[in-house]
Amino acid sequence: MPDPLSLNVQHLRPSETVAISNETKRRKAAGEDVYDLSVGEPDFDTPAPIAQAGIQAIQKGMTRYPPNAGLAELRQAMAADLSRMSGGRPVNPDHLVVSNGSKQAIFNACMVLFGPSHRVLIPGPAWVSYPQIVHLTRAEPVIVHGDPEWGLKVSVKDLEQHHTTLTKGLILCSPSNPTGAVYTLTELRAIAEWAARHEIWVIADEIYRRINYGPKPAPSFLDLPDELLERVVLIYGASKAYAMTGWRIGAAMAPPHVARAIAAFQSHTTTGANHVAQWAAVTAFSDPRVAEDVDRMVAAFRRRRDHVVSRFRAEAPGIEFVEPHGAFYFFFRVDGVRQGLTGTEFCAQLMQQEGVALVPGAAFADDRWVRMSYAVSDRELEAALDRILRLVGRLSAAAA
């Protein structure tokens, strides 16, 4: 019998979204007719100026160890981008630490802020990695379920009901994965004031901020007064809005002493992010041509969102869903299609009978729901919607 693993990984399980995506790729490679609407990844190519900047970085020999906290040029470009999105608010690049994607930025922040006996509140449904990362710090993740009538967002009242003297943190994602819900500035302010009153650290995951269907980027904690940011770590990166998921560039913006701790911790794990990718990301955050590409991608996501919502309203009027205002996810409820039906069962039947991969709500701490990504081509989206709605129709008819 093998030796037991460390208690550090006693709660560890593989990412459900990665597992589903890998299984779908396996089926496709085997020749099966499968559509993958499970993965949270833009279907667009990385904008050409970014790719060219990466090529030039290689040609110029930018392939050695990078500065651990990130290239000064990249941190300056990210700070300027964050400032532009928040009305010119000053952002100090020295408070930014660049990492291998926003997932590592979240992990770094959790590792330096949380530990044994701490409780960390996570609004649910929640991205699959938040609870796992909190467990890895030996802290306890506490899911706080949001109200379906409020887009599954949480209120201060919800948070207060789960607060104890051991509560040390809150991880909040807006625009949300998996729902696409977006917190208003008024809602963010109320949450920030509550957290400050209780001396709770907020990790604000804003990786989808640019993918917002309003007239400008989604509201941010950076839009709040300085006194509400003293215990806030803001997570940002290049993966989603810039179609750079494989380049692995994320960052944490934190108060100076936390930023220093994150950098020190990272110096003993990855020693910074990929050097070539960092130079490419400088262009992502500073080139006006890329900004135009991002606007085009967001417009495409908005068009697809409108189409998905329109078809569900017309062809599945009894299905409850969260209307997305950002990101590229559609979160719909299946337990009303047939009494007792779970998201896991629905997704299994959908793959077996129709060849479409979605993610069951169990991955996000609520198996009454299912997540669909519409970050796929228009043709794939239309074909997959036909199959999804066909299964919904069959299940509804059988339950009638």
Residue pairs with C-beta under 8 A, 6 or more apart in sequence:
7 138
8 136
8 138
9 136
10 135
11 131
11 132
11 135
12 132
12 135
12 136
13 132
15 128
15 129
15 132
16 128
16 359
16 360
16 362
16 363
17 38
17 39
17 40
17 128
17 359
17 363
20 38
20 39
20 347
20 357
20 359
21 36
21 38
21 39
21 357
23 357
24 34
24 36
24 38
24 357
25 36
27 34
27 355
28 34
28 36
32 355
33 355
34 351
34 355
34 356
34 357
35 355
35 356
35 357
35 376
35 380
35 383
35 384
35 387
36 357
36 376
37 356
37 357
37 358
37 372
37 373
37 374
37 376
37 380
37 381
37 384
38 357
38 358
38 359
38 371
38 373
39 373
39 375
40 177
40 240
40 328
40 329
40 373
40 375
41 245
41 373
41 375
42 240
42 243
42 245
42 297
42 328
42 375
43 375
43 376
43 377
44 243
44 297
44 300
45 51
45 243
46 242
46 243
46 244
46 247
46 280
47 242
47 243
47 284
47 289
47 290
47 293
47 294
49 283
49 287
49 289
49 290
50 242
50 244
50 280
50 281
50 283
50 284
50 287
50 290
51 280
52 283
53 279
53 280
53 282
53 283
54 247
54 276
54 277
54 279
54 280
56 279
57 63
57 275
57 276
57 279
57 280
58 276
62 275
62 276
62 279
63 275
63 276
64 275
65 271
65 272
65 275
66 272
66 273
66 274
66 275
66 278
67 272
68 263
68 266
68 267
68 271
68 272
69 75
69 96
69 97
69 98
69 259
69 263
69 266
69 272
70 96
70 97
70 98
70 251
70 272
70 273
70 278
71 98
71 275
71 278
71 279
71 282
72 93
73 279
73 282
74 98
74 249
74 278
74 279
74 281
74 282
74 285
75 93
75 94
75 96
75 98
75 251
76 93
77 281
77 282
77 284
77 285
77 286
78 93
78 96
78 98
78 236
78 251
78 281
78 285
79 91
79 92
79 93
79 96
80 91
80 285
80 286
81 285
81 286
82 89
82 91
82 222
82 234
82 236
82 253
83 89
83 90
83 91
85 209
85 210
85 216
85 217
85 220
85 222
86 220
86 222
86 223
87 223
89 222
89 223
91 222
91 253
94 256
94 259
95 253
95 254
95 255
95 256
95 259
96 251
96 252
96 253
96 259
97 105
97 108
97 251
97 252
97 254
97 259
97 262
97 263
97 266
98 249
98 250
98 251
98 272
98 273
98 278
99 105
99 108
99 250
99 251
99 252
99 266
99 270
99 272
99 273
100 248
100 249
100 250
100 270
100 273
100 274
101 237
101 239
101 248
101 249
101 250
101 273
102 205
102 207
102 235
102 236
102 237
102 239
102 250
102 251
103 129
103 133
103 250
104 250
104 266
104 270
105 235
105 237
105 250
105 251
105 252
105 262
106 129
106 130
106 133
106 171
106 203
106 205
106 235
106 252
107 133
107 136
108 252
108 262
108 265
108 266
109 203
109 233
109 235
109 252
109 254
109 258
109 262
110 120
110 133
110 134
110 136
110 137
110 139
110 169
110 171
110 203
111 136
111 137
111 265
112 258
112 261
112 262
112 265
113 168
113 169
113 201
113 203
113 233
113 258
114 120
114 134
114 137
114 139
114 168
114 169
114 201
115 137
115 138
115 139
116 138
116 139
117 139
117 166
118 137
118 139
118 140
118 166
118 167
118 168
118 169
119 139
119 140
119 142
119 164
119 166
119 167
119 168
119 169
120 134
120 139
120 140
120 141
120 142
120 167
120 168
120 169
120 170
120 171
121 142
121 144
121 159
121 162
121 163
121 167
121 169
121 170
121 171
121 200
122 130
122 131
122 134
122 141
122 142
122 143
122 144
122 170
122 171
123 143
123 144
123 145
123 146
123 153
123 154
123 158
123 171
123 172
123 173
124 143
124 144
124 145
124 146
124 152
124 364
124 365
124 366
125 145
125 146
125 152
125 178
125 179
125 331
125 361
125 364
125 365
125 366
125 369
126 143
126 171
126 173
126 364
126 365
127 173
127 177
127 178
127 205
127 364
128 363
128 364
130 141
130 171
130 173
131 141
131 143
131 365
134 140
134 141
134 169
134 171
135 141
139 168
139 169
140 166
142 162
142 167
143 365
144 154
144 158
144 159
144 161
144 162
145 152
145 154
145 158
145 365
145 366
146 152
146 153
146 154
146 158
146 181
147 153
147 154
147 155
147 158
148 320
148 322
148 333
151 179
151 181
151 322
151 323
151 325
152 176
152 179
152 181
152 322
152 331
153 176
153 181
153 183
153 187
154 191
155 187
155 190
156 190
156 191
156 194
159 170
159 191
159 194
160 194
163 198
163 200
167 198
167 200
168 200
168 201
169 200
169 201
169 202
169 203
170 191
170 195
170 200
170 201
170 202
170 203
171 202
171 203
171 205
172 183
172 191
172 202
172 203
172 204
172 205
173 205
173 206
173 207
173 208
174 181
174 182
174 183
174 188
174 204
174 205
174 206
174 208
174 209
174 218
174 219
174 326
175 181
175 182
175 208
175 209
175 211
175 212
175 218
175 324
175 325
175 326
175 327
176 182
176 208
176 326
176 327
176 329
177 208
177 327
177 329
178 329
178 331
178 359
178 361
178 364
178 369
178 371
179 322
179 324
179 329
179 331
180 305
180 322
180 323
180 324
180 325
180 326
180 327
180 328
180 329
180 330
180 331
181 322
181 324
181 325
181 326
182 212
182 214
182 218
182 219
182 325
182 326
183 191
183 218
183 219
184 219
185 219
185 223
185 224
188 219
188 220
188 221
188 223
188 224
189 224
189 228
191 202
192 202
192 221
192 224
192 228
192 229
192 232
193 228
194 200
195 201
195 202
195 231
195 232
196 227
196 228
196 230
196 231
199 231
200 231
201 231
201 232
201 233
202 221
202 231
202 232
202 233
203 233
203 235
204 220
204 221
204 232
204 233
204 234
204 235
205 235
206 218
206 220
206 221
206 234
206 235
206 236
207 235
207 236
207 237
207 239
207 240
207 250
208 218
208 240
208 241
208 326
208 327
209 217
209 218
209 220
209 236
209 241
209 326
210 217
210 240
210 241
210 294
210 298
211 240
211 241
211 297
211 298
211 301
211 326
211 327
211 328
212 218
212 298
212 325
212 326
213 298
213 301
213 302
213 305
213 324
213 325
213 326
214 325
218 325
218 326
220 234
221 228
221 229
221 232
221 234
222 229
222 234
229 255
230 255
231 255
232 254
233 252
233 253
233 254
233 258
234 252
234 253
234 254
235 250
235 251
235 252
235 253
236 250
236 251
236 253
237 249
237 250
237 251
238 244
238 247
238 249
238 250
238 281
238 284
238 285
239 245
239 247
239 248
239 249
239 250
240 327
241 294
241 297
241 298
242 281
242 284
242 290
242 294
243 297
244 277
244 280
244 281
244 284
247 274
247 277
247 280
247 281
248 273
248 274
248 277
249 273
249 274
249 277
249 278
249 280
249 281
249 284
250 273
252 259
252 262
253 259
254 262
266 272
283 290
284 290
301 328
301 374
301 375
304 328
304 374
304 378
304 381
305 324
305 328
305 330
305 374
307 381
307 382
307 385
308 330
308 372
308 374
308 381
308 385
309 321
309 323
309 324
309 330
311 385
311 389
312 319
312 321
312 330
312 332
312 389
315 389
315 392
315 393
316 389
316 392
316 393
316 396
318 336
318 337
318 396
319 332
319 333
319 334
319 336
319 337
319 392
320 332
320 333
320 336
321 330
321 331
321 332
321 333
322 330
322 331
322 332
324 330
324 331
328 373
328 374
328 375
329 371
329 372
329 373
329 374
330 371
330 372
330 373
330 374
331 361
331 369
331 370
331 371
331 372
332 369
332 370
332 372
333 368
333 369
333 370
334 341
334 342
334 343
334 346
334 368
334 369
334 370
335 341
335 342
335 368
337 346
337 392
337 395
337 396
337 399
338 395
338 396
338 398
338 399
339 399
341 395
342 360
342 361
342 362
342 367
342 368
343 360
343 361
343 362
343 366
343 367
343 368
343 369
343 370
344 360
344 362
344 367
346 358
346 360
346 370
346 391
346 395
347 357
347 358
347 359
347 360
347 370
349 391
349 395
350 356
350 357
350 358
350 387
350 388
350 391
351 357
353 391
354 387
354 388
354 390
354 391
355 387
356 384
356 387
356 388
358 370
358 371
358 372
358 388
359 370
359 371
359 372
360 367
360 370
360 371
361 367
361 368
361 369
361 370
361 371
363 371
364 371
372 384
372 388
374 381
376 384
